[in-house]
Amino acid sequence: MTKADVVKEIAEKTGIEKTVVLSTVEAFMEVVKESLSNQENVYLRGFGSFIIKKRAEKTARNIKKNSTLIIPAHNIPAFKPAKTFVNDVKK
C-alpha cells in the first residue's frame, strides 16, 4: 500500500477531500521525522511508538581490501507496534 492508497482510503472513509488528507498525512510524517531527529520518541496509544534506537560503535571488516574500519555509534529510527496492533494483525 502506497501513500496515495492510504490517502484514498482515508478520504473515502471520512468524506474529506484527498488534498486535505494528503497534506495532513504529510504533516504527520514531517512531525514524526522532526521529533525523532530531536531525540524525542512519538507514542501513539493503541497503535505503536516511533522510537530512536542507539547502535553501539563496532569494528567491521572489508574482506576485499583486508582492512578493518570502525563504524561509529549512531541512532536509527524504529517502530514498535502496540500489543493491540500486533493482536489485530495476527487475527
Secondary structure by P-SEA (a helix, b strand, c coil): ccaaaaaaaaaaaccccaaaaaaaaaaaaaaaaaaaaacbbbbbcccccbbbbbbcccccccccccbbbbbccbbbbbbbbcaaaaaaaac
